[in-house]
């Protein structure tokens, strides 16, 4: 069963940032600034095993978005709007 974070970024740039931060989280606790960024992006600060699962799921979502050529920001996203999807 897929496990996703509370929010999933829908813009490729923010999705990439979330994936990177989750990767860093799998190795070590994050310092204050990256920890805050991760919480803003995905709505939570996971433990290392959860970060690894979420990273894998987000990488799959990113792969699918890239394959479809879908960047919601480029295809009618609201400028300045929220670029996350809540689950």
Secondary structure, 3 states (H helix, E strand, C coil): CCCCCCEEECCHHHHHHHHHHHHHHHHCCCCHHHHHHHHHHHCCCCCHHHHHHHHHHHHHHHHHHHHHCCCCCCCCCCCCCCCEEEC
